[in-house]
């Protein structure tokens, strides 16, 4: 059950790839108020530690309420008796409670892909209690990290009086809700298999040739989003060039910035900032036929991404705040001979699992410069030691294990009594 991605589009349910798909229609006004407005200009910045100021508009909230109700109604209409429904992410936080009112026979799970903020931030939301009530409609609520789960259970206890016993919340009606961390993962073996193909191997070699065969190739891959720390890492790279700690004749930086939410003002301003920053650094340090930074504001397919991961010596993943960050795990999966280095923000959820990465505070530009040069210049055996440990982690904890753990726990949730 989902939105097909185009406003004002009426589609009948259909099958694709063996799945039955149920489209939910959104008008152009709802895309503006529910999706671009409340979801991405209120919830997104608030949950990401107010890196951009959230906006609070009552008409956005009303649209969010209406669209969540519509998703719940669509799911209620197609779910079999006693079925399991898994609700995904911050755009649908009211769906669990709406769905439970419509279909009390269902097992309902919810997973939040972004961070859940601490109380002092979440309490700023005018509709905070409604959001908590919406999430508590689920039997099991999943978060990326332990901290996210604990932030939620504290708010449920303090705002709504839920009794808390570790990761279990007992509500006034006696129903028990679990809130636990389930760090999301990737199709690790799928990425490794793709990276092994001759086409990807040759494309990776071609990428390096096209960049002038640098001694060290840095890579960043992100959505163009103010939470991803892209300006900070590019500024750090520019300062390393200016200080002579990196030689523009020997290094290159490829930054992929996939277009994102371009109708939201903060994203347009970020794009303008990046265009100016990259242009200035390339103008100051570029050579004829060789720009130190290749900045690509576009998206790429899975095969091209695997080739870029194989080509890069140092992957720079430095979000200012991130629920998990799967790009870091994709890079690790594609490092076939335990080569390469991962520079990773302490504020990415992935940092709790990938402890052998080169961890850094991305707000500290000087520290970021030091860690980038350390990752590039470390002894091969040290980089291999770190990468071997990282690969063990992402192969043992892949997407199947993540989904299986959540759904197994949800299956153990007792179905409520229909007579209660």
C-alpha positions in Angstrom: 0.0 0.0 0.0 1.7 3.2 -1.1 1.7 6.5 -3.0 2.8 5.9 -6.6 4.7 9.2 -6.7 2.6 11.5 -8.9 0.0 14.0 -7.7 -3.7 13.7 -8.7 -3.1 10.2 -10.2 -5.9 7.6 -9.9 -4.6 4.1 -10.3 -6.5 0.8 -9.7 -4.7 -1.9 -7.6 -2.4 -3.9 -9.8 0.3 -6.7 -9.6 4.0 -6.3 -10.3 6.8 -8.7 -9.7 4.5 -11.0 -7.9 3.3 -8.4 -5.5 -0.2 -6.9 -5.2 0.2 -3.1 -5.1 -2.5 -0.8 -3.8 -2.0 2.9 -4.8 -3.1 5.7 -2.5 -4.0 8.9 -4.3 -2.5 12.3 -3.1 -3.6 15.6 -4.6 -1.1 18.3 -5.5 -2.2 20.2 -2.5 -1.6 17.2 -0.2 1.9 16.7 -1.7 2.6 20.3 -0.8 1.1 20.2 2.7 1.5 16.6 3.8 4.7 15.5 2.1 6.8 18.6 1.4 5.2 20.5 4.3 4.6 18.5 7.5 6.7 15.4 6.7 9.8 17.2 5.3 9.7 20.7 6.6 8.4 19.9 10.1 9.2 16.3 11.1 12.4 15.8 9.1 14.3 18.8 10.6 12.9 18.3 14.1 13.9 14.6 14.2 17.4 15.5 12.8 18.3 17.7 15.8 16.9 20.9 14.2 19.8 21.2 11.7 17.3 23.4 9.8 14.4 25.2 11.6 11.2 23.2 11.6 8.0 25.0 10.5 4.8 24.4 12.3 1.6 25.0 10.4 -1.9 23.8 11.4 -3.0 23.3 7.8 0.1 21.0 7.2 -0.9 19.0 10.3 -4.5 18.6 9.1 -3.3 17.3 5.8 -1.0 14.9 7.5 -3.9 13.6 9.6 -6.1 13.2 6.6 -3.5 11.4 4.5 -2.5 9.0 7.3 -6.2 8.1 7.7 -6.4 7.4 4.0 -3.4 5.0 4.2 -5.0 3.2 7.2 -8.3 2.8 5.4 -6.5 1.4 2.3 -4.6 -1.1 4.4 -7.7 -2.0 6.4 -9.6 -2.7 3.2 -7.1 -5.3 1.8 -5.7 -6.9 4.9 -6.9 -10.5 5.5 -8.3 -11.4 9.0 -5.5 -11.5 11.5 -3.0 -10.3 9.0 0.3 -8.6 9.7 0.7 -4.9 8.5 4.2 -3.3 8.6 4.0 0.5 8.5 7.1 2.3 7.3 8.6 5.6 8.3 7.9 9.2 9.5 5.3 10.1 6.9 2.9 7.5 8.4 3.2 7.9 12.2 -0.5 8.1 12.8 -1.4 5.0 10.7 -0.9 2.4 13.4 -3.6 3.9 15.7 -6.0 4.7 12.8 -5.5 1.1 11.6 -6.1 -0.4 15.0 -9.4 1.4 15.3 -10.5 0.1 12.0 -9.1 -3.4 12.3 -8.4 -4.5 15.9 -7.7 -8.1 14.6 -4.4 -7.1 12.9 -0.8 -7.4 14.1 0.7 -4.0 13.4 4.4 -3.1 13.2 6.0 0.2 12.6 9.6 1.1 11.7 11.1 4.5 11.9 14.0 4.9 9.4 15.1 8.3 10.7 16.3 9.2 14.3 13.7 9.7 17.0 14.8 12.8 18.9 15.4 13.4 22.6 12.5 14.8 24.7 13.7 18.4 24.6 13.4 18.4 20.8 10.3 16.3 20.4 8.4 18.3 23.0 8.5 21.3 20.7 6.1 19.6 18.3 2.6 21.1 18.9 1.0 17.7 18.1 3.4 15.6 20.1 0.9 13.6 22.0 -1.1 12.8 18.9 2.1 11.4 17.2 2.9 9.3 20.3 -0.7 7.9 20.4 -0.4 7.2 16.7 2.7 5.1 17.1 1.4 3.3 20.1 -1.3 1.8 17.9 1.4 -0.7 16.8 2.3 -3.9 18.6 6.0 -3.4 17.9 7.8 -0.1 17.1 11.2 -0.4 15.6 14.0 2.2 15.7 17.5 2.4 14.2 19.3 2.7 17.5 19.0 2.0 21.2 18.9 5.8 21.9 16.0 6.2 19.5 13.9 3.5 21.2 14.7 4.9 24.7 13.8 8.5 23.6 10.4 7.2 22.5 9.7 5.1 25.6 10.6 8.0 27.8 8.2 10.3 26.0 5.4 7.7 26.1 5.8 7.4 29.8 6.1 11.1 30.6 3.5 12.4 28.1 0.8 9.6 28.2 1.6 7.8 31.4 2.5 4.5 29.9 4.1 2.1 32.3 7.6 1.2 31.2 9.5 -2.0 31.8 12.7 -1.9 29.8 11.5 -2.0 26.1 7.8 -2.7 27.0 5.1 -0.1 27.4 1.8 -1.0 29.1 -1.0 1.3 28.1 -4.0 2.3 30.2 -6.2 -0.3 28.4 -3.8 -3.1 29.3 -2.3 -3.5 25.9 1.5 -4.0 25.7 3.6 -2.3 23.1 7.3 -3.1 22.5 9.8 -0.5 21.3 13.2 -1.9 20.2 16.2 -1.1 18.0 16.5 -3.0 14.7 19.4 -1.4 12.8 18.5 -1.6 9.2 20.9 -3.4 6.8 21.4 -4.1 3.1 21.5 -6.9 0.6 25.2 -7.5 1.3 25.7 -10.5 -0.9 23.8 -9.0 -3.7 26.1 -6.0 -3.7 29.2 -8.2 -3.4 28.0 -10.3 -6.4 27.4 -7.2 -8.5 30.9 -5.9 -7.6 32.5 -9.1 -8.8 31.0 -8.9 -12.3 33.4 -8.1 -15.2 31.3 -5.2 -16.3 31.5 -3.5 -12.9 35.3 -4.3 -12.6 36.0 -2.7 -15.9 33.7 0.3 -15.2 35.6 0.9 -11.9 38.9 0.9 -13.8 37.4 3.3 -16.4 36.3 5.7 -13.7 39.9 5.9 -12.4 41.2 6.4 -15.9 38.7 9.2 -16.6 39.9 10.9 -13.4 43.5 10.8 -14.5 44.5 7.7 -12.4 44.7 9.5 -9.0 46.8 8.0 -6.3 43.9 8.4 -3.9 40.2 8.7 -4.9 37.8 10.0 -2.3 34.1 9.3 -2.8 30.9 10.8 -1.3 27.4 9.5 -2.2 24.4 11.2 -0.7 21.0 12.6 -1.4 21.4 16.4 -1.6 20.2 17.1 1.9 21.4 19.5 4.7 21.7 16.5 7.1 24.3 14.8 5.1 27.3 17.1 5.9 28.3 17.5 2.2 29.5 21.2 2.5 31.6 20.3 5.5 33.5 17.4 3.8 34.0 19.4 0.6 35.3 22.4 2.6 37.7 20.1 4.5 39.0 18.6 1.2 39.5 22.2 -0.2 41.5 23.2 2.9 43.7 20.1 2.6 44.5 21.2 -1.0 45.1 24.8 0.1 47.4 23.7 2.9 49.4 21.3 0.7 48.5 18.3 2.7 46.9 16.8 -0.4 48.3 17.3 -3.9 45.6 18.2 -6.5 47.8 16.4 -9.1 47.5 13.1 -7.1 44.1 13.1 -5.6 40.5 13.4 -6.7 37.1 13.7 -5.0 33.9 12.4 -6.6 30.7 13.7 -4.9 27.4 12.3 -6.0 24.5 14.4 -4.8 21.2 12.9 -5.8 18.5 15.5 -6.3 16.0 15.6 -3.4 12.9 17.5 -2.4 13.8 20.4 -4.8 10.6 22.3 -4.1 11.6 22.7 -0.4 13.5 26.0 0.2 16.3 24.6 2.3 17.2 22.1 -0.4 17.3 24.8 -3.1 19.6 26.9 -1.0 21.9 23.9 -0.3 22.2 23.2 -4.0 23.3 26.9 -4.7 25.8 26.7 -1.8 27.3 23.5 -3.2 27.6 24.9 -6.7 29.5 27.9 -5.4 31.7 25.9 -3.1 32.8 23.3 -5.7 33.3 26.0 -8.3 35.6 28.0 -6.0 37.7 25.0 -5.0 38.1 23.8 -8.5 38.9 27.3 -9.7 41.6 27.6 -7.0 43.2 24.2 -7.3 42.3 22.7 -10.7 44.8 21.9 -13.4 44.2 21.9 -17.2 42.1 18.9 -17.9 41.8 17.9 -14.2 39.4 19.3 -11.6 40.1 18.0 -8.1 36.3 17.7 -7.4 33.9 16.0 -9.7 30.4 17.0 -8.5 27.5 15.2 -10.0 24.0 16.4 -9.2 22.2 13.3 -10.5 21.2 9.8 -9.5 22.9 6.6 -10.7 21.8 2.9 -11.0 23.0 0.1 -8.8 25.6 -1.2 -11.2 27.2 2.3 -11.6 27.2 2.7 -7.8 29.0 -0.6 -7.3 31.6 0.5 -9.8 32.2 3.8 -7.9 32.5 1.9 -4.6 35.1 -0.4 -6.2 37.0 2.5 -7.6 37.2 4.6 -4.5 40.1 4.3 -2.0 38.4 6.4 0.7 34.6 6.6 1.2 33.6 9.7 3.1 30.2 9.3 4.9 29.9 12.3 7.2 26.2 13.2 7.9 25.5 15.7 10.7 22.7 13.4 11.7 21.4 10.2 10.1 19.2 7.3 11.2 21.5 4.7 9.8 23.2 5.4 6.4 23.3 2.4 4.1 25.8 3.9 1.7 28.5 3.1 4.2 27.4 -0.6 4.2 27.2 -0.7 0.4 30.7 0.5 0.1 32.0 -2.2 2.6 30.1 -4.9 0.7 31.9 -4.0 -2.6 35.5 -4.0 -1.1 36.4 -7.5 -2.3 40.0 -7.8 -1.0 39.5 -6.0 2.3 41.0 -2.8 0.8 39.7 0.7 1.1 38.9 3.0 4.0 35.6 4.2 5.4 35.5 7.7 7.1 32.2 7.7 9.1 30.4 10.3 11.1 29.9 9.6 14.8 26.3 10.9 14.3 25.3 8.2 11.8 23.3 5.3 13.2 25.8 3.1 11.4 28.6 4.2 13.7 27.1 2.1 16.5 27.8 -1.0 14.4 30.8 0.0 12.2 33.2 0.7 15.0 36.3 -0.1 12.9 35.6 2.8 10.5 37.6 6.0 10.8 35.1 7.8 13.0 34.9 11.6 13.1 32.8 14.5 14.4 31.8 16.2 11.1 31.2 19.5 12.8 34.9 19.7 13.5 36.5 20.6 10.2 40.0 20.3 11.5 39.3 16.8 12.9 37.6 15.8 9.6 40.8 16.9 7.7 43.0 14.8 10.0 40.8 11.7 9.7 40.6 12.0 5.9 44.4 12.2 5.6 44.8 9.4 8.1 42.4 7.1 6.2 44.2 7.9 2.9 47.7 7.4 4.3 47.3 4.6 6.8 49.4 1.4 6.4 47.8 -1.1 4.0 47.7 -3.7 6.8 45.8 -1.4 9.1 43.3 -0.5 6.5 42.8 -4.2 5.7 42.4 -5.0 9.4 39.7 -2.4 9.7 37.9 -3.4 6.5 38.0 -7.1 7.4 36.1 -6.4 10.6 33.6 -4.1 8.9 32.9 -6.7 6.2 32.3 -9.4 8.9 29.7 -7.0 10.5 27.7 -6.2 7.3 27.7 -9.9 6.1 26.5 -11.2 9.5 23.8 -8.5 9.8 22.2 -8.3 6.3 18.7 -7.2 5.2 17.2 -10.7 5.6 18.4 -10.9 9.2 17.0 -7.4 9.9 13.6 -8.1 8.4 13.4 -11.6 9.9 14.2 -10.3 13.4 11.5 -7.6 13.2 8.8 -9.9 11.7 9.6 -12.8 14.1 9.2 -10.5 17.1 6.0 -9.0 15.7 4.6 -12.5 15.1 5.0 -13.3 18.8 2.9 -10.3 19.7 -0.5 -11.6 21.0 -3.5 -10.7 19.0 -5.9 -8.6 20.9 -9.3 -10.0 22.0 -11.9 -8.9 19.5 -14.4 -8.8 22.3 -12.4 -6.4 24.4 
